Amino acid sequence: MPAAFRDIEVEMTFLRADEGGRSTPCYSGYRPQFYYDGRDSDAQHTYIDTEMVNPGQTVRAYLSFFRPDYHFGKVKENMEFLIREGSRTVAKGKVLKILDLEKSAAEAVKKKQKTTL
């Protein structure tokens, strides 16, 4: 489960079913893969100003990574990314702001060090 941090703020547009996307809405708490640099990574979504997003809609959201230490220094503002379910792209987006990613990554490293002692 991701930490309580809001790692990044993004804007993304969900593809309609006829574009290969979902046919049902997504809700805050949705945990698909955040895809960039040829890699998928899990990220939990918290939608801003709404709890639900329909296919075809554009939304702003906070994403919380399950492995924030992996993303620190790699995810940048204005970077484009995909949201995927397996190999299927369901949304396209852009990073608007880096929020708590540095704190979140540091916390993840501390936890990892404690478990290896």
Backbone atoms as SQL, in Angstrom:
CREATE TABLE atoms (id INTEGER PRIMARY KEY, chain TEXT, resi INTEGER, resn TEXT, atom TEXT, x REAL, y REAL, z REAL);
INSERT INTO atoms VALUES
  (1, 'A', 1, 'MET', 'N', 0.847, -1.189, 0.000),
  (2, 'A', 1, 'MET', 'CA', 0.000, 0.000, 0.000),
  (3, 'A', 1, 'MET', 'C', 0.882, 1.237, 0.000),
  (4, 'A', 2, 'PRO', 'N', 0.557, 2.241, -0.811),
  (5, 'A', 2, 'PRO', 'CA', 1.402, 3.426, -0.846),
  (6, 'A', 2, 'PRO', 'C', 1.298, 4.219, 0.441),
  (7, 'A', 3, 'ALA', 'N', 2.304, 5.041, 0.678),
  (8, 'A', 3, 'ALA', 'CA', 2.295, 5.917, 1.847),
  (9, 'A', 3, 'ALA', 'C', 1.216, 6.974, 1.680),
  (10, 'A', 4, 'ALA', 'N', 1.027, 7.771, 2.716),
  (11, 'A', 4, 'ALA', 'CA', 0.013, 8.819, 2.680),
  (12, 'A', 4, 'ALA', 'C', 0.480, 10.032, 1.888),
  (13, 'A', 5, 'PHE', 'N', 1.603, 9.942, 1.227),
  (14, 'A', 5, 'PHE', 'CA', 2.143, 11.066, 0.478),
  (15, 'A', 5, 'PHE', 'C', 1.440, 11.222, -0.868),
  (16, 'A', 6, 'ARG', 'N', 1.349, 12.453, -1.309),
  (17, 'A', 6, 'ARG', 'CA', 0.910, 12.772, -2.674),
  (18, 'A', 6, 'ARG', 'C', 2.201, 13.031, -3.434),
  (19, 'A', 7, 'ASP', 'N', 2.672, 12.046, -4.150),
  (20, 'A', 7, 'ASP', 'CA', 3.978, 12.152, -4.788),
  (21, 'A', 7, 'ASP', 'C', 4.002, 13.171, -5.917),
  (22, 'A', 8, 'ILE', 'N', 3.017, 13.123, -6.802),
  (23, 'A', 8, 'ILE', 'CA', 2.979, 14.032, -7.940),
  (24, 'A', 8, 'ILE', 'C', 1.540, 14.444, -8.237),
  (25, 'A', 9, 'GLU', 'N', 1.402, 15.577, -8.918),
  (26, 'A', 9, 'GLU', 'CA', 0.101, 16.000, -9.438),
  (27, 'A', 9, 'GLU', 'C', 0.172, 15.892, -10.951),
  (28, 'A', 10, 'VAL', 'N', -0.858, 15.323, -11.546),
  (29, 'A', 10, 'VAL', 'CA', -0.872, 15.074, -12.990),
  (30, 'A', 10, 'VAL', 'C', -2.188, 15.535, -13.599),
  (31, 'A', 11, 'GLU', 'N', -2.173, 15.652, -14.910),
  (32, 'A', 11, 'GLU', 'CA', -3.402, 15.795, -15.679),
  (33, 'A', 11, 'GLU', 'C', -3.404, 14.652, -16.677),
  (34, 'A', 12, 'MET', 'N', -4.523, 13.959, -16.793),
  (35, 'A', 12, 'MET', 'CA', -4.588, 12.834, -17.715),
  (36, 'A', 12, 'MET', 'C', -5.960, 12.748, -18.354),
  (37, 'A', 13, 'THR', 'N', -5.950, 12.191, -19.546),
  (38, 'A', 13, 'THR', 'CA', -7.182, 11.982, -20.294),
  (39, 'A', 13, 'THR', 'C', -7.372, 10.486, -20.483),
  (40, 'A', 14, 'PHE', 'N', -8.509, 9.995, -20.039),
  (41, 'A', 14, 'PHE', 'CA', -8.821, 8.581, -20.185),
  (42, 'A', 14, 'PHE', 'C', -9.364, 8.314, -21.579),
  (43, 'A', 15, 'LEU', 'N', -8.869, 7.272, -22.203),
  (44, 'A', 15, 'LEU', 'CA', -9.309, 6.898, -23.545),
  (45, 'A', 15, 'LEU', 'C', -10.694, 6.269, -23.481),
  (46, 'A', 16, 'ARG', 'N', -11.482, 6.516, -24.516),
  (47, 'A', 16, 'ARG', 'CA', -12.790, 5.866, -24.644),
  (48, 'A', 16, 'ARG', 'C', -12.576, 4.419, -25.088),
  (49, 'A', 17, 'ALA', 'N', -13.586, 3.605, -24.934),
  (50, 'A', 17, 'ALA', 'CA', -13.507, 2.194, -25.331),
  (51, 'A', 17, 'ALA', 'C', -13.173, 2.059, -26.815),
  (52, 'A', 18, 'ASP', 'N', -13.726, 2.938, -27.664),
  (53, 'A', 18, 'ASP', 'CA', -13.448, 2.849, -29.104),
  (54, 'A', 18, 'ASP', 'C', -12.016, 3.269, -29.455),
  (55, 'A', 19, 'GLU', 'N', -11.296, 3.820, -28.480),
  (56, 'A', 19, 'GLU', 'CA', -9.878, 4.172, -28.652),
  (57, 'A', 19, 'GLU', 'C', -8.972, 3.125, -27.999),
  (58, 'A', 20, 'GLY', 'N', -9.582, 2.066, -27.477),
  (59, 'A', 20, 'GLY', 'CA', -8.822, 1.011, -26.806),
  (60, 'A', 20, 'GLY', 'C', -8.793, 1.137, -25.301),
  (61, 'A', 21, 'GLY', 'N', -9.467, 2.154, -24.761),
  (62, 'A', 21, 'GLY', 'CA', -9.481, 2.389, -23.318),
  (63, 'A', 21, 'GLY', 'C', -10.574, 1.600, -22.602),
  (64, 'A', 22, 'ARG', 'N', -10.891, 2.073, -21.431),
  (65, 'A', 22, 'ARG', 'CA', -11.894, 1.433, -20.591),
  (66, 'A', 22, 'ARG', 'C', -13.306, 1.730, -21.098),
  (67, 'A', 23, 'SER', 'N', -14.244, 0.861, -20.704),
  (68, 'A', 23, 'SER', 'CA', -15.649, 1.118, -21.002),
  (69, 'A', 23, 'SER', 'C', -16.405, 1.499, -19.732),
  (70, 'A', 24, 'THR', 'N', -15.725, 1.465, -18.592),
  (71, 'A', 24, 'THR', 'CA', -16.339, 1.799, -17.308),
  (72, 'A', 24, 'THR', 'C', -15.531, 2.901, -16.626),
  (73, 'A', 25, 'PRO', 'N', -16.146, 3.623, -15.691),
  (74, 'A', 25, 'PRO', 'CA', -15.430, 4.703, -15.017),
  (75, 'A', 25, 'PRO', 'C', -14.363, 4.183, -14.043),
  (76, 'A', 26, 'CYS', 'N', -13.472, 5.102, -13.653),
  (77, 'A', 26, 'CYS', 'CA', -12.474, 4.841, -12.614),
  (78, 'A', 26, 'CYS', 'C', -12.828, 5.705, -11.412),
  (79, 'A', 27, 'TYR', 'N', -12.451, 5.251, -10.241),
  (80, 'A', 27, 'TYR', 'CA', -12.730, 5.971, -9.001),
  (81, 'A', 27, 'TYR', 'C', -11.433, 6.243, -8.263),
  (82, 'A', 28, 'SER', 'N', -11.430, 7.283, -7.431),
  (83, 'A', 28, 'SER', 'CA', -10.272, 7.517, -6.570),
  (84, 'A', 28, 'SER', 'C', -9.950, 6.221, -5.847),
  (85, 'A', 29, 'GLY', 'N', -8.661, 5.921, -5.746),
  (86, 'A', 29, 'GLY', 'CA', -8.222, 4.647, -5.190),
  (87, 'A', 29, 'GLY', 'C', -7.800, 3.656, -6.267),
  (88, 'A', 30, 'TYR', 'N', -8.127, 3.950, -7.516),
  (89, 'A', 30, 'TYR', 'CA', -7.741, 3.132, -8.681),
  (90, 'A', 30, 'TYR', 'C', -6.217, 2.985, -8.679),
  (91, 'A', 31, 'ARG', 'N', -5.721, 1.772, -8.986),
  (92, 'A', 31, 'ARG', 'CA', -4.290, 1.493, -8.900),
  (93, 'A', 31, 'ARG', 'C', -3.749, 0.811, -10.155),
  (94, 'A', 32, 'PRO', 'N', -3.768, 1.496, -11.276),
  (95, 'A', 32, 'PRO', 'CA', -3.201, 0.924, -12.499),
  (96, 'A', 32, 'PRO', 'C', -1.690, 1.151, -12.537),
  (97, 'A', 33, 'GLN', 'N', -1.091, 0.880, -13.682),
  (98, 'A', 33, 'GLN', 'CA', 0.341, 1.097, -13.844),
  (99, 'A', 33, 'GLN', 'C', 0.603, 2.473, -14.458),
  (100, 'A', 34, 'PHE', 'N', 1.619, 3.126, -13.914),
  (101, 'A', 34, 'PHE', 'CA', 2.136, 4.393, -14.421),
  (102, 'A', 34, 'PHE', 'C', 3.307, 3.997, -15.314),
  (103, 'A', 35, 'TYR', 'N', 3.218, 4.307, -16.600),
  (104, 'A', 35, 'TYR', 'CA', 4.194, 3.818, -17.575),
  (105, 'A', 35, 'TYR', 'C', 5.015, 4.960, -18.161),
  (106, 'A', 36, 'TYR', 'N', 6.329, 4.845, -18.010),
  (107, 'A', 36, 'TYR', 'CA', 7.266, 5.776, -18.644),
  (108, 'A', 36, 'TYR', 'C', 8.617, 5.077, -18.737),
  (109, 'A', 37, 'ASP', 'N', 9.466, 5.547, -19.618),
  (110, 'A', 37, 'ASP', 'CA', 10.813, 4.973, -19.789),
  (111, 'A', 37, 'ASP', 'C', 10.791, 3.462, -19.991),
  (112, 'A', 38, 'GLY', 'N', 9.735, 2.951, -20.623),
  (113, 'A', 38, 'GLY', 'CA', 9.663, 1.528, -20.905),
  (114, 'A', 38, 'GLY', 'C', 9.338, 0.646, -19.713),
  (115, 'A', 39, 'ARG', 'N', 8.872, 1.251, -18.616),
  (116, 'A', 39, 'ARG', 'CA', 8.574, 0.472, -17.397),
  (117, 'A', 39, 'ARG', 'C', 7.204, 0.818, -16.829),
  (118, 'A', 40, 'ASP', 'N', 6.542, -0.210, -16.305),
  (119, 'A', 40, 'ASP', 'CA', 5.284, -0.044, -15.584),
  (120, 'A', 40, 'ASP', 'C', 5.557, -0.039, -14.092),
  (121, 'A', 41, 'SER', 'N', 4.911, 0.876, -13.384),
  (122, 'A', 41, 'SER', 'CA', 5.025, 0.943, -11.922),
  (123, 'A', 41, 'SER', 'C', 3.654, 1.246, -11.350),
  (124, 'A', 42, 'ASP', 'N', 3.322, 0.628, -10.249),
  (125, 'A', 42, 'ASP', 'CA', 2.012, 0.845, -9.631),
  (126, 'A', 42, 'ASP', 'C', 1.929, 2.223, -8.977),
  (127, 'A', 43, 'ALA', 'N', 0.782, 2.861, -9.153),
  (128, 'A', 43, 'ALA', 'CA', 0.519, 4.157, -8.534),
  (129, 'A', 43, 'ALA', 'C', -0.967, 4.259, -8.218),
  (130, 'A', 44, 'GLN', 'N', -1.267, 4.720, -7.024),
  (131, 'A', 44, 'GLN', 'CA', -2.659, 4.907, -6.623),
  (132, 'A', 44, 'GLN', 'C', -3.116, 6.315, -6.991),
  (133, 'A', 45, 'HIS', 'N', -4.322, 6.421, -7.549),
  (134, 'A', 45, 'HIS', 'CA', -4.884, 7.698, -7.982),
  (135, 'A', 45, 'HIS', 'C', -5.828, 8.271, -6.933),
  (136, 'A', 46, 'THR', 'N', -5.742, 9.574, -6.727),
  (137, 'A', 46, 'THR', 'CA', -6.728, 10.338, -5.967),
  (138, 'A', 46, 'THR', 'C', -7.140, 11.488, -6.868),
  (139, 'A', 47, 'TYR', 'N', -8.370, 11.465, -7.349),
  (140, 'A', 47, 'TYR', 'CA', -8.824, 12.479, -8.286),
  (141, 'A', 47, 'TYR', 'C', -9.164, 13.769, -7.554),
  (142, 'A', 48, 'ILE', 'N', -8.828, 14.886, -8.183),
  (143, 'A', 48, 'ILE', 'CA', -9.032, 16.213, -7.603),
  (144, 'A', 48, 'ILE', 'C', -10.386, 16.735, -8.073),
  (145, 'A', 49, 'ASP', 'N', -11.200, 17.177, -7.139),
  (146, 'A', 49, 'ASP', 'CA', -12.519, 17.762, -7.419),
  (147, 'A', 49, 'ASP', 'C', -13.556, 16.776, -7.936),
  (148, 'A', 50, 'THR', 'N', -13.262, 15.481, -7.906),
  (149, 'A', 50, 'THR', 'CA', -14.243, 14.464, -8.306),
  (150, 'A', 50, 'THR', 'C', -13.805, 13.125, -7.722),
  (151, 'A', 51, 'GLU', 'N', -14.713, 12.209, -7.596),
  (152, 'A', 51, 'GLU', 'CA', -14.369, 10.859, -7.141),
  (153, 'A', 51, 'GLU', 'C', -14.349, 9.864, -8.293),
  (154, 'A', 52, 'MET', 'N', -14.933, 10.277, -9.450),
  (155, 'A', 52, 'MET', 'CA', -15.104, 9.352, -10.556),
  (156, 'A', 52, 'MET', 'C', -14.710, 10.016, -11.873),
  (157, 'A', 53, 'VAL', 'N', -14.093, 9.230, -12.762),
  (158, 'A', 53, 'VAL', 'CA', -13.711, 9.712, -14.087),
  (159, 'A', 53, 'VAL', 'C', -14.235, 8.732, -15.128),
  (160, 'A', 54, 'ASN', 'N', -14.962, 9.248, -16.110),
  (161, 'A', 54, 'ASN', 'CA', -15.490, 8.418, -17.187),
  (162, 'A', 54, 'ASN', 'C', -14.510, 8.361, -18.353),
  (163, 'A', 55, 'PRO', 'N', -14.563, 7.296, -19.138),
  (164, 'A', 55, 'PRO', 'CA', -13.757, 7.249, -20.357),
  (165, 'A', 55, 'PRO', 'C', -14.025, 8.493, -21.206),
  (166, 'A', 56, 'GLY', 'N', -12.959, 9.071, -21.762),
  (167, 'A', 56, 'GLY', 'CA', -13.073, 10.281, -22.565),
  (168, 'A', 56, 'GLY', 'C', -12.873, 11.560, -21.778),
  (169, 'A', 57, 'GLN', 'N', -12.892, 11.492, -20.451),
  (170, 'A', 57, 'GLN', 'CA', -12.736, 12.683, -19.632),
  (171, 'A', 57, 'GLN', 'C', -11.270, 12.957, -19.307),
  (172, 'A', 58, 'THR', 'N', -10.992, 14.246, -19.060),
  (173, 'A', 58, 'THR', 'CA', -9.689, 14.685, -18.583),
  (174, 'A', 58, 'THR', 'C', -9.843, 15.060, -17.114),
  (175, 'A', 59, 'VAL', 'N', -8.851, 14.691, -16.305),
  (176, 'A', 59, 'VAL', 'CA', -8.922, 14.918, -14.866),
  (177, 'A', 59, 'VAL', 'C', -7.538, 15.274, -14.329),
  (178, 'A', 60, 'ARG', 'N', -7.529, 16.041, -13.262),
  (179, 'A', 60, 'ARG', 'CA', -6.291, 16.243, -12.496),
  (180, 'A', 60, 'ARG', 'C', -6.334, 15.261, -11.328),
  (181, 'A', 61, 'ALA', 'N', -5.151, 14.770, -10.953),
  (182, 'A', 61, 'ALA', 'CA', -5.093, 13.761, -9.888),
  (183, 'A', 61, 'ALA', 'C', -3.762, 13.840, -9.163),
  (184, 'A', 62, 'TYR', 'N', -3.775, 13.328, -7.931),
  (185, 'A', 62, 'TYR', 'CA', -2.551, 13.075, -7.190),
  (186, 'A', 62, 'TYR', 'C', -2.234, 11.601, -7.359),
  (187, 'A', 63, 'LEU', 'N', -0.979, 11.286, -7.619),
  (188, 'A', 63, 'LEU', 'CA', -0.555, 9.897, -7.699),
  (189, 'A', 63, 'LEU', 'C', 0.411, 9.611, -6.570),
  (190, 'A', 64, 'SER', 'N', 0.235, 8.454, -5.953),
  (191, 'A', 64, 'SER', 'CA', 1.119, 7.968, -4.894),
  (192, 'A', 64, 'SER', 'C', 1.737, 6.670, -5.385),
  (193, 'A', 65, 'PHE', 'N', 3.059, 6.652, -5.475),
  (194, 'A', 65, 'PHE', 'CA', 3.758, 5.478, -5.983),
  (195, 'A', 65, 'PHE', 'C', 3.940, 4.413, -4.908),
  (196, 'A', 66, 'PHE', 'N', 3.922, 3.154, -5.326),
  (197, 'A', 66, 'PHE', 'CA', 4.187, 2.047, -4.413),
  (198, 'A', 66, 'PHE', 'C', 5.688, 1.908, -4.171),
  (199, 'A', 67, 'ARG', 'N', 6.512, 2.384, -5.102),
  (200, 'A', 67, 'ARG', 'CA', 7.977, 2.389, -4.965),
  (201, 'A', 67, 'ARG', 'C', 8.500, 3.797, -5.243),
  (202, 'A', 68, 'PRO', 'N', 8.208, 4.768, -4.372),
  (203, 'A', 68, 'PRO', 'CA', 8.606, 6.151, -4.645),
  (204, 'A', 68, 'PRO', 'C', 10.117, 6.325, -4.772),
  (205, 'A', 69, 'ASP', 'N', 10.893, 5.502, -4.073),
  (206, 'A', 69, 'ASP', 'CA', 12.348, 5.607, -4.148),
  (207, 'A', 69, 'ASP', 'C', 12.851, 5.319, -5.564),
  (208, 'A', 70, 'TYR', 'N', 12.145, 4.506, -6.304),
  (209, 'A', 70, 'TYR', 'CA', 12.526, 4.208, -7.677),
  (210, 'A', 70, 'TYR', 'C', 12.305, 5.426, -8.583),
  (211, 'A', 71, 'HIS', 'N', 11.288, 6.213, -8.311),
  (212, 'A', 71, 'HIS', 'CA', 10.885, 7.310, -9.193),
  (213, 'A', 71, 'HIS', 'C', 11.558, 8.645, -8.894),
  (214, 'A', 72, 'PHE', 'N', 12.072, 8.790, -7.672),
  (215, 'A', 72, 'PHE', 'CA', 12.694, 10.063, -7.310),
  (216, 'A', 72, 'PHE', 'C', 13.887, 10.345, -8.231),
  (217, 'A', 73, 'GLY', 'N', 13.895, 11.524, -8.815),
  (218, 'A', 73, 'GLY', 'CA', 14.956, 11.906, -9.735),
  (219, 'A', 73, 'GLY', 'C', 14.709, 11.478, -11.173),
  (220, 'A', 74, 'LYS', 'N', 13.713, 10.636, -11.393),
  (221, 'A', 74, 'LYS', 'CA', 13.394, 10.175, -12.751),
  (222, 'A', 74, 'LYS', 'C', 12.128, 10.826, -13.293),
  (223, 'A', 75, 'VAL', 'N', 11.145, 11.002, -12.427),
  (224, 'A', 75, 'VAL', 'CA', 9.891, 11.638, -12.824),
  (225, 'A', 75, 'VAL', 'C', 10.096, 13.150, -12.742),
  (226, 'A', 76, 'LYS', 'N', 9.772, 13.843, -13.808),
  (227, 'A', 76, 'LYS', 'CA', 10.004, 15.287, -13.909),
  (228, 'A', 76, 'LYS', 'C', 8.718, 16.017, -14.297),
  (229, 'A', 77, 'GLU', 'N', 8.638, 17.295, -13.935),
  (230, 'A', 77, 'GLU', 'CA', 7.507, 18.113, -14.361),
  (231, 'A', 77, 'GLU', 'C', 7.485, 18.186, -15.889),
  (232, 'A', 78, 'ASN', 'N', 6.292, 18.203, -16.435),
  (233, 'A', 78, 'ASN', 'CA', 6.011, 18.248, -17.880),
  (234, 'A', 78, 'ASN', 'C', 6.304, 16.939, -18.601),
  (235, 'A', 79, 'MET', 'N', 6.740, 15.926, -17.883),
  (236, 'A', 79, 'MET', 'CA', 6.998, 14.619, -18.478),
  (237, 'A', 79, 'MET', 'C', 5.666, 13.968, -18.868),
  (238, 'A', 80, 'GLU', 'N', 5.629, 13.362, -20.033),
  (239, 'A', 80, 'GLU', 'CA', 4.437, 12.637, -20.464),
  (240, 'A', 80, 'GLU', 'C', 4.533, 11.184, -20.029),
  (241, 'A', 81, 'PHE', 'N', 3.388, 10.567, -19.812),
  (242, 'A', 81, 'PHE', 'CA', 3.327, 9.182, -19.357),
  (243, 'A', 81, 'PHE', 'C', 2.041, 8.547, -19.859),
  (244, 'A', 82, 'LEU', 'N', 1.950, 7.237, -19.693),
  (245, 'A', 82, 'LEU', 'CA', 0.731, 6.490, -20.000),
  (246, 'A', 82, 'LEU', 'C', 0.219, 5.859, -18.720),
  (247, 'A', 83, 'ILE', 'N', -1.068, 5.609, -18.677),
  (248, 'A', 83, 'ILE', 'CA', -1.680, 4.800, -17.623),
  (249, 'A', 83, 'ILE', 'C', -2.117, 3.518, -18.298),
  (250, 'A', 84, 'ARG', 'N', -1.685, 2.389, -17.717),
  (251, 'A', 84, 'ARG', 'CA', -1.960, 1.107, -18.363),
  (252, 'A', 84, 'ARG', 'C', -2.579, 0.112, -17.395),
  (253, 'A', 85, 'GLU', 'N', -3.331, -0.790, -17.974),
  (254, 'A', 85, 'GLU', 'CA', -3.850, -1.981, -17.286),
  (255, 'A', 85, 'GLU', 'C', -3.231, -3.143, -18.047),
  (256, 'A', 86, 'GLY', 'N', -2.202, -3.730, -17.479),
  (257, 'A', 86, 'GLY', 'CA', -1.440, -4.720, -18.221),
  (258, 'A', 86, 'GLY', 'C', -0.771, -4.023, -19.388),
  (259, 'A', 87, 'SER', 'N', -0.932, -4.549, -20.596),
  (260, 'A', 87, 'SER', 'CA', -0.308, -3.921, -21.763),
  (261, 'A', 87, 'SER', 'C', -1.252, -2.937, -22.469),
  (262, 'A', 88, 'ARG', 'N', -2.465, -2.783, -21.956),
  (263, 'A', 88, 'ARG', 'CA', -3.458, -1.902, -22.588),
  (264, 'A', 88, 'ARG', 'C', -3.372, -0.489, -22.017),
  (265, 'A', 89, 'THR', 'N', -3.187, 0.495, -22.884),
  (266, 'A', 89, 'THR', 'CA', -3.161, 1.900, -22.475),
  (267, 'A', 89, 'THR', 'C', -4.590, 2.370, -22.271),
  (268, 'A', 90, 'VAL', 'N', -4.873, 2.937, -21.079),
  (269, 'A', 90, 'VAL', 'CA', -6.221, 3.422, -20.780),
  (270, 'A', 90, 'VAL', 'C', -6.272, 4.936, -20.598),
  (271, 'A', 91, 'ALA', 'N', -5.098, 5.579, -20.467),
  (272, 'A', 91, 'ALA', 'CA', -5.053, 7.045, -20.329),
  (273, 'A', 91, 'ALA', 'C', -3.670, 7.544, -20.719),
  (274, 'A', 92, 'LYS', 'N', -3.634, 8.828, -21.069),
  (275, 'A', 92, 'LYS', 'CA', -2.375, 9.508, -21.379),
  (276, 'A', 92, 'LYS', 'C', -2.324, 10.760, -20.532),
  (277, 'A', 93, 'GLY', 'N', -1.135, 11.094, -20.050),
  (278, 'A', 93, 'GLY', 'CA', -1.070, 12.258, -19.186),
  (279, 'A', 93, 'GLY', 'C', 0.265, 12.953, -19.174),
  (280, 'A', 94, 'LYS', 'N', 0.302, 14.000, -18.335),
  (281, 'A', 94, 'LYS', 'CA', 1.492, 14.820, -18.180),
  (282, 'A', 94, 'LYS', 'C', 1.639, 15.172, -16.703),
  (283, 'A', 95, 'VAL', 'N', 2.868, 15.146, -16.196),
  (284, 'A', 95, 'VAL', 'CA', 3.148, 15.527, -14.814),
  (285, 'A', 95, 'VAL', 'C', 3.081, 17.047, -14.712),
  (286, 'A', 96, 'LEU', 'N', 2.243, 17.539, -13.808),
  (287, 'A', 96, 'LEU', 'CA', 2.121, 18.980, -13.589),
  (288, 'A', 96, 'LEU', 'C', 3.095, 19.467, -12.521),
  (289, 'A', 97, 'LYS', 'N', 3.164, 18.733, -11.391),
  (290, 'A', 97, 'LYS', 'CA', 3.998, 19.155, -10.264),
  (291, 'A', 97, 'LYS', 'C', 4.573, 17.946, -9.547),
  (292, 'A', 98, 'ILE', 'N', 5.785, 18.097, -9.055),
  (293, 'A', 98, 'ILE', 'CA', 6.363, 17.126, -8.131),
  (294, 'A', 98, 'ILE', 'C', 5.995, 17.635, -6.741),
  (295, 'A', 99, 'LEU', 'N', 5.319, 16.829, -5.950),
  (296, 'A', 99, 'LEU', 'CA', 4.852, 17.262, -4.638),
  (297, 'A', 99, 'LEU', 'C', 5.711, 16.653, -3.529),
  (298, 'A', 100, 'ASP', 'N', 5.307, 15.518, -2.989),
  (299, 'A', 100, 'ASP', 'CA', 5.987, 14.895, -1.851),
  (300, 'A', 100, 'ASP', 'C', 6.911, 13.747, -2.239),
  (301, 'A', 101, 'LEU', 'N', 7.298, 13.668, -3.496),
  (302, 'A', 101, 'LEU', 'CA', 8.067, 12.513, -3.958),
  (303, 'A', 101, 'LEU', 'C', 9.389, 12.346, -3.206),
  (304, 'A', 102, 'GLU', 'N', 10.088, 13.430, -2.932),
  (305, 'A', 102, 'GLU', 'CA', 11.363, 13.323, -2.218),
  (306, 'A', 102, 'GLU', 'C', 11.164, 12.770, -0.806),
  (307, 'A', 103, 'LYS', 'N', 10.172, 13.299, -0.078),
  (308, 'A', 103, 'LYS', 'CA', 9.877, 12.807, 1.285),
  (309, 'A', 103, 'LYS', 'C', 9.422, 11.355, 1.255),
  (310, 'A', 104, 'SER', 'N', 8.561, 11.051, 0.304),
  (311, 'A', 104, 'SER', 'CA', 8.036, 9.696, 0.170),
  (312, 'A', 104, 'SER', 'C', 9.159, 8.701, -0.128),
  (313, 'A', 105, 'ALA', 'N', 10.077, 9.087, -1.015),
  (314, 'A', 105, 'ALA', 'CA', 11.210, 8.221, -1.361),
  (315, 'A', 105, 'ALA', 'C', 12.117, 8.014, -0.160),
  (316, 'A', 106, 'ALA', 'N', 12.396, 9.078, 0.587),
  (317, 'A', 106, 'ALA', 'CA', 13.252, 8.961, 1.776),
  (318, 'A', 106, 'ALA', 'C', 12.624, 8.030, 2.805),
  (319, 'A', 107, 'GLU', 'N', 11.327, 8.130, 2.995),
  (320, 'A', 107, 'GLU', 'CA', 10.613, 7.249, 3.931),
  (321, 'A', 107, 'GLU', 'C', 10.696, 5.793, 3.484),
  (322, 'A', 108, 'ALA', 'N', 10.552, 5.555, 2.194),
  (323, 'A', 108, 'ALA', 'CA', 10.635, 4.190, 1.666),
  (324, 'A', 108, 'ALA', 'C', 12.031, 3.603, 1.875),
  (325, 'A', 109, 'VAL', 'N', 13.064, 4.421, 1.684),
  (326, 'A', 109, 'VAL', 'CA', 14.441, 3.957, 1.900),
  (327, 'A', 109, 'VAL', 'C', 14.654, 3.613, 3.367),
  (328, 'A', 110, 'LYS', 'N', 14.145, 4.451, 4.284),
  (329, 'A', 110, 'LYS', 'CA', 14.271, 4.166, 5.727),
  (330, 'A', 110, 'LYS', 'C', 13.614, 2.844, 6.081),
  (331, 'A', 111, 'LYS', 'N', 12.415, 2.622, 5.562),
  (332, 'A', 111, 'LYS', 'CA', 11.701, 1.370, 5.846),
  (333, 'A', 111, 'LYS', 'C', 12.472, 0.171, 5.312),
  (334, 'A', 112, 'LYS', 'N', 13.027, 0.311, 4.127),
  (335, 'A', 112, 'LYS', 'CA', 13.789, -0.773, 3.523),
  (336, 'A', 112, 'LYS', 'C', 15.035, -1.078, 4.357),
  (337, 'A', 113, 'GLN', 'N', 15.705, -0.044, 4.873),
  (338, 'A', 113, 'GLN', 'CA', 16.903, -0.234, 5.697),
  (339, 'A', 113, 'GLN', 'C', 16.563, -0.935, 7.001),
  (340, 'A', 114, 'LYS', 'N', 15.427, -0.592, 7.598),
  (341, 'A', 114, 'LYS', 'CA', 15.005, -1.232, 8.849),
  (342, 'A', 114, 'LYS', 'C', 14.736, -2.713, 8.666),
  (343, 'A', 115, 'THR', 'N', 14.167, -3.074, 7.525),
  (344, 'A', 115, 'THR', 'CA', 13.844, -4.485, 7.298),
  (345, 'A', 115, 'THR', 'C', 15.072, -5.325, 6.966),
  (346, 'A', 116, 'THR', 'N', 16.163, -4.678, 6.555),
  (347, 'A', 116, 'THR', 'CA', 17.376, -5.435, 6.228),
  (348, 'A', 116, 'THR', 'C', 18.333, -5.529, 7.409),
  (349, 'A', 117, 'LEU', 'N', 18.021, -4.875, 8.503),
  (350, 'A', 117, 'LEU', 'CA', 18.906, -4.944, 9.690),
  (351, 'A', 117, 'LEU', 'C', 18.634, -6.168, 10.522);
